Each structure stands twice: as C-alpha cells, then as structure tokens.
C-alpha cells in the first residue's frame, strides 16, 4: 500500500497548478489573437464581422493585461512587505 502524500506537498501542487494555468492562459491568448486576426482579414469589410474580430482581439489583450497587472500587484506587495507572496509554502505545525 502506498503512503499518502504529506500536507506539505500541497504547496508544490498549488504552485504547479498556477504555473499550468498561466501557461494555458498564454496559449488561449495566442489562439484568440490568431482567430481574431484571421477573422479580421477574412471579414471582407462586413461591419459585424469586423466588429466581432476587433472585440476578440480587444478581449484577448485585456485578459493579458489583467493577468500581468495581477502578478505585478503580487510582486509589489512582496517588495513592500517582504512577505513571499509569489512563493507557495505550506507550513505544517509539528506536534
């Protein structure tokens, strides 16, 4: 029988999950920019299609800015307070 993972392993799991989510957000950004650009090029001047493609590109860039500003806020909090908020550690009390 395998031994269960210790509670301290949750910090690594959470850190890996955040890294994976950020990578997936980058991939989603690239796909949205690509499909928005292709939609804009192939719209043929149709106002609804052009507007939809512009909106997709705008939302993709807005999402990127939201992610970057969120991380920037964490870095500023870390610099001001000295608390390592960008590192994930779970402290397990010893009996």
N, CA and C atoms as a LAMMPS dump frame, in Angstrom:
ITEM: TIMESTEP
0
ITEM: NUMBER OF ATOMS
285
ITEM: BOX BOUNDS ff ff ff
-5.0000000000000000e+02 5.0000000000000000e+02
-5.0000000000000000e+02 5.0000000000000000e+02
-5.0000000000000000e+02 5.0000000000000000e+02
ITEM: ATOMS id mol type element x y z
1 1 1 N 0.844 -1.17 0
2 1 2 C 0 0 0
3 1 3 C 0.896 1.242 0
4 2 1 N 0.545 2.2 -0.824
5 2 2 C 1.333 3.426 -0.941
6 2 3 C 1.021 4.357 0.223
7 3 1 N 2.026 5.089 0.626
8 3 2 C 1.815 6.051 1.71
9 3 3 C 1.196 7.324 1.141
10 4 1 N 0.311 7.95 1.899
11 4 2 C -0.319 9.177 1.389
12 4 3 C 0.685 10.322 1.324
13 5 1 N 0.404 11.248 0.451
14 5 2 C 1.271 12.414 0.298
15 5 3 C 1.146 13.308 1.529
16 6 1 N 2.236 13.898 1.962
17 6 2 C 2.148 14.782 3.129
18 6 3 C 1.473 16.104 2.776
19 7 1 N 0.971 16.772 3.799
20 7 2 C 0.302 18.06 3.607
21 7 3 C 1.248 19.077 2.969
22 8 1 N 2.521 18.992 3.282
23 8 2 C 3.476 19.964 2.741
24 8 3 C 3.594 19.863 1.219
25 9 1 N 3.177 18.745 0.64
26 9 2 C 3.22 18.59 -0.819
27 9 3 C 2.146 19.418 -1.511
28 10 1 N 1.156 19.899 -0.767
29 10 2 C 0.104 20.728 -1.369
30 10 3 C 0.661 22.044 -1.906
31 11 1 N 1.692 22.585 -1.262
32 11 2 C 2.311 23.819 -1.758
33 11 3 C 2.891 23.626 -3.14
34 12 1 N 3.59 22.503 -3.34
35 12 2 C 4.143 22.202 -4.668
36 12 3 C 3.03 21.978 -5.682
37 13 1 N 1.989 21.281 -5.258
38 13 2 C 0.864 21.015 -6.151
39 13 3 C 0.197 22.323 -6.572
40 14 1 N -0.003 23.219 -5.613
41 14 2 C -0.629 24.504 -5.92
42 14 3 C 0.258 25.345 -6.83
43 15 1 N 1.558 25.362 -6.567
44 15 2 C 2.489 26.099 -7.419
45 15 3 C 2.502 25.571 -8.84
46 16 1 N 2.474 24.252 -8.977
47 16 2 C 2.439 23.652 -10.32
48 16 3 C 1.126 23.967 -11.025
49 17 1 N 0.021 23.974 -10.271
50 17 2 C -1.277 24.286 -10.875
51 17 3 C -1.307 25.718 -11.375
52 18 1 N -0.763 26.648 -10.603
53 18 2 C -0.741 28.057 -11.028
54 18 3 C 0.121 28.216 -12.278
55 19 1 N 1.266 27.535 -12.312
56 19 2 C 2.132 27.602 -13.496
57 19 3 C 1.416 27.057 -14.727
58 20 1 N 0.688 25.96 -14.546
59 20 2 C -0.041 25.375 -15.673
60 20 3 C -1.158 26.3 -16.144
61 21 1 N -1.844 26.933 -15.218
62 21 2 C -2.934 27.846 -15.585
63 21 3 C -2.393 29.055 -16.343
64 22 1 N -1.258 29.576 -15.908
65 22 2 C -0.655 30.713 -16.609
66 22 3 C -0.236 30.305 -18.025
67 23 1 N 0.315 29.095 -18.159
68 23 2 C 0.694 28.612 -19.487
69 23 3 C -0.54 28.449 -20.379
70 24 1 N -1.616 27.906 -19.831
71 24 2 C -2.853 27.753 -20.606
72 24 3 C -3.445 29.115 -20.979
73 25 1 N -3.313 30.092 -20.103
74 25 2 C -3.792 31.441 -20.424
75 25 3 C -2.993 32.03 -21.586
76 26 1 N -1.699 31.774 -21.609
77 26 2 C -0.873 32.234 -22.729
78 26 3 C -1.264 31.579 -24.038
79 27 1 N -1.552 30.284 -23.975
80 27 2 C -1.987 29.571 -25.183
81 27 3 C -3.341 30.097 -25.651
82 28 1 N -4.254 30.33 -24.702
83 28 2 C -5.571 30.867 -25.061
84 28 3 C -5.439 32.256 -25.674
85 29 1 N -4.533 33.074 -25.123
86 29 2 C -4.289 34.407 -25.678
87 29 3 C -3.831 34.305 -27.128
88 30 1 N -2.869 33.422 -27.376
89 30 2 C -2.352 33.263 -28.73
90 30 3 C -3.458 32.824 -29.685
91 31 1 N -4.274 31.858 -29.264
92 31 2 C -5.349 31.353 -30.129
93 31 3 C -6.381 32.452 -30.39
94 32 1 N -6.728 33.223 -29.347
95 32 2 C -7.711 34.297 -29.548
96 32 3 C -7.173 35.384 -30.469
97 33 1 N -5.901 35.732 -30.304
98 33 2 C -5.315 36.734 -31.21
99 33 3 C -5.258 36.214 -32.639
100 34 1 N -4.908 34.946 -32.792
101 34 2 C -4.824 34.35 -34.12
102 34 3 C -6.192 34.298 -34.795
103 35 1 N -7.213 33.817 -34.074
104 35 2 C -8.54 33.73 -34.682
105 35 3 C -9.138 35.116 -34.907
106 36 1 N -8.848 36.062 -34.011
107 36 2 C -9.321 37.429 -34.228
108 36 3 C -8.677 38.062 -35.447
109 37 1 N -7.374 37.825 -35.613
110 37 2 C -6.679 38.363 -36.781
111 37 3 C -7.173 37.748 -38.083
112 38 1 N -7.354 36.441 -38.069
113 38 2 C -7.869 35.769 -39.274
114 38 3 C -9.292 36.243 -39.555
115 39 1 N -10.099 36.397 -38.515
116 39 2 C -11.464 36.889 -38.702
117 39 3 C -11.488 38.291 -39.261
118 40 1 N -10.553 39.11 -38.825
119 40 2 C -10.476 40.487 -39.325
120 40 3 C -10.066 40.51 -40.794
121 41 1 N -9.081 39.673 -41.136
122 41 2 C -8.596 39.638 -42.519
123 41 3 C -9.666 39.096 -43.462
124 42 1 N -10.39 38.078 -43.02
125 42 2 C -11.378 37.425 -43.89
126 42 3 C -12.77 38.034 -43.782
127 43 1 N -12.926 39.134 -43.064
128 43 2 C -14.256 39.725 -42.875
129 43 3 C -14.808 40.328 -44.157
130 44 1 N -13.945 40.711 -45.049
131 44 2 C -14.406 41.284 -46.314
132 44 3 C -15.081 42.639 -46.138
133 45 1 N -14.796 43.306 -45.048
134 45 2 C -15.374 44.629 -44.827
135 45 3 C -16.763 44.608 -44.235
136 46 1 N -17.296 43.425 -43.94
137 46 2 C -18.626 43.331 -43.339
138 46 3 C -18.563 43.888 -41.91
139 47 1 N -19.377 44.888 -41.604
140 47 2 C -19.251 45.58 -40.308
141 47 3 C -19.382 44.663 -39.088
142 48 1 N -20.33 43.716 -39.104
143 48 2 C -20.499 42.825 -37.952
144 48 3 C -19.289 41.93 -37.759
145 49 1 N -18.74 41.415 -38.835
146 49 2 C -17.58 40.532 -38.747
147 49 3 C -16.347 41.3 -38.292
148 50 1 N -16.178 42.513 -38.791
149 50 2 C -15.04 43.337 -38.379
150 50 3 C -15.147 43.663 -36.9
151 51 1 N -16.333 44.037 -36.457
152 51 2 C -16.539 44.375 -35.045
153 51 3 C -16.299 43.163 -34.142
154 52 1 N -16.772 41.991 -34.568
155 52 2 C -16.546 40.78 -33.781
156 52 3 C -15.066 40.433 -33.673
157 53 1 N -14.343 40.573 -34.766
158 53 2 C -12.911 40.285 -34.749
159 53 3 C -12.163 41.292 -33.881
160 54 1 N -12.529 42.564 -33.968
161 54 2 C -11.893 43.584 -33.133
162 54 3 C -12.168 43.321 -31.656
163 55 1 N -13.401 42.928 -31.348
164 55 2 C -13.74 42.622 -29.959
165 55 3 C -12.927 41.446 -29.432
166 56 1 N -12.752 40.419 -30.253
167 56 2 C -11.984 39.255 -29.82
168 56 3 C -10.538 39.637 -29.525
169 57 1 N -9.951 40.445 -30.387
170 57 2 C -8.578 40.907 -30.171
171 57 3 C -8.499 41.787 -28.925
172 58 1 N -9.476 42.673 -28.746
173 58 2 C -9.503 43.555 -27.577
174 58 3 C -9.622 42.751 -26.289
175 59 1 N -10.507 41.754 -26.27
176 59 2 C -10.687 40.936 -25.064
177 59 3 C -9.447 40.11 -24.767
178 60 1 N -8.764 39.635 -25.8
179 60 2 C -7.539 38.867 -25.589
180 60 3 C -6.458 39.745 -24.962
181 61 1 N -6.289 40.938 -25.468
182 61 2 C -5.286 41.855 -24.912
183 61 3 C -5.698 42.294 -23.504
184 62 1 N -6.989 42.516 -23.287
185 62 2 C -7.478 42.865 -21.95
186 62 3 C -7.22 41.754 -20.944
187 63 1 N -7.412 40.507 -21.344
188 63 2 C -7.124 39.376 -20.464
189 63 3 C -5.647 39.281 -20.133
190 64 1 N -4.803 39.519 -21.125
191 64 2 C -3.357 39.511 -20.889
192 64 3 C -2.976 40.606 -19.894
193 65 1 N -3.527 41.795 -20.081
194 65 2 C -3.239 42.891 -19.157
195 65 3 C -3.724 42.572 -17.75
196 66 1 N -4.873 41.92 -17.63
197 66 2 C -5.395 41.547 -16.321
198 66 3 C -4.452 40.575 -15.615
199 67 1 N -3.95 39.598 -16.334
200 67 2 C -3.008 38.636 -15.757
201 67 3 C -1.716 39.337 -15.35
202 68 1 N -1.193 40.192 -16.214
203 68 2 C 0.059 40.884 -15.905
204 68 3 C -0.086 41.841 -14.721
205 69 1 N -1.184 42.576 -14.656
206 69 2 C -1.403 43.502 -13.548
207 69 3 C -1.582 42.727 -12.239
208 70 1 N -2.256 41.589 -12.29
209 70 2 C -2.426 40.774 -11.082
210 70 3 C -1.079 40.321 -10.555
211 71 1 N -0.221 39.85 -11.431
212 71 2 C 1.103 39.415 -10.997
213 71 3 C 1.933 40.602 -10.509
214 72 1 N 1.809 41.734 -11.179
215 72 2 C 2.535 42.932 -10.762
216 72 3 C 2.119 43.367 -9.357
217 73 1 N 0.842 43.281 -9.046
218 73 2 C 0.362 43.623 -7.714
219 73 3 C 0.993 42.7 -6.676
220 74 1 N 1.082 41.407 -6.972
221 74 2 C 1.711 40.47 -6.045
222 74 3 C 3.183 40.8 -5.835
223 75 1 N 3.883 41.162 -6.903
224 75 2 C 5.3 41.499 -6.792
225 75 3 C 5.482 42.776 -5.965
226 76 1 N 4.607 43.752 -6.155
227 76 2 C 4.69 44.993 -5.382
228 76 3 C 4.418 44.716 -3.905
229 77 1 N 3.417 43.882 -3.616
230 77 2 C 3.132 43.522 -2.222
231 77 3 C 4.347 42.833 -1.609
232 78 1 N 4.975 41.957 -2.389
233 78 2 C 6.167 41.259 -1.886
234 78 3 C 7.317 42.235 -1.629
235 79 1 N 7.497 43.214 -2.509
236 79 2 C 8.582 44.177 -2.341
237 79 3 C 8.334 45.102 -1.15
238 80 1 N 7.089 45.494 -0.931
239 80 2 C 6.776 46.434 0.141
240 80 3 C 6.79 45.749 1.505
241 81 1 N 6.163 44.572 1.586
242 81 2 C 6.019 43.913 2.885
243 81 3 C 7.134 42.929 3.19
244 82 1 N 7.792 42.429 2.174
245 82 2 C 8.81 41.406 2.377
246 82 3 C 8.231 40.007 2.503
247 83 1 N 6.923 39.89 2.461
248 83 2 C 6.276 38.573 2.536
249 83 3 C 6.368 37.898 1.175
250 84 1 N 6.829 36.658 1.115
251 84 2 C 6.988 35.984 -0.179
252 84 3 C 5.655 35.476 -0.737
253 85 1 N 4.844 36.388 -1.275
254 85 2 C 3.516 36.011 -1.76
255 85 3 C 3.55 35.326 -3.125
256 86 1 N 4.673 35.358 -3.821
257 86 2 C 4.766 34.684 -5.113
258 86 3 C 5.342 33.279 -4.978
259 87 1 N 5.673 32.885 -3.754
260 87 2 C 6.172 31.539 -3.495
261 87 3 C 5.125 30.8 -2.665
262 88 1 N 4.948 29.525 -2.942
263 88 2 C 3.911 28.753 -2.27
264 88 3 C 4.554 27.777 -1.302
265 89 1 N 4.299 27.99 -0.018
266 89 2 C 4.79 27.104 1.021
267 89 3 C 3.668 26.842 2.003
268 90 1 N 3.476 25.599 2.355
269 90 2 C 2.508 25.257 3.388
270 90 3 C 3.287 24.872 4.622
271 91 1 N 3.034 25.569 5.687
272 91 2 C 3.727 25.311 6.949
273 91 3 C 2.906 24.306 7.739
274 92 1 N 3.522 23.194 8.053
275 92 2 C 2.852 22.144 8.825
276 92 3 C 3.393 22.216 10.246
277 93 1 N 2.521 22.469 11.213
278 93 2 C 2.996 22.528 12.596
279 93 3 C 3.437 21.146 13.071
280 94 1 N 4.506 21.125 13.816
281 94 2 C 4.982 19.855 14.372
282 94 3 C 4.44 19.706 15.791
283 95 1 N 4.005 18.516 16.123
284 95 2 C 3.401 18.318 17.458
285 95 3 C 4.441 18.34 18.553
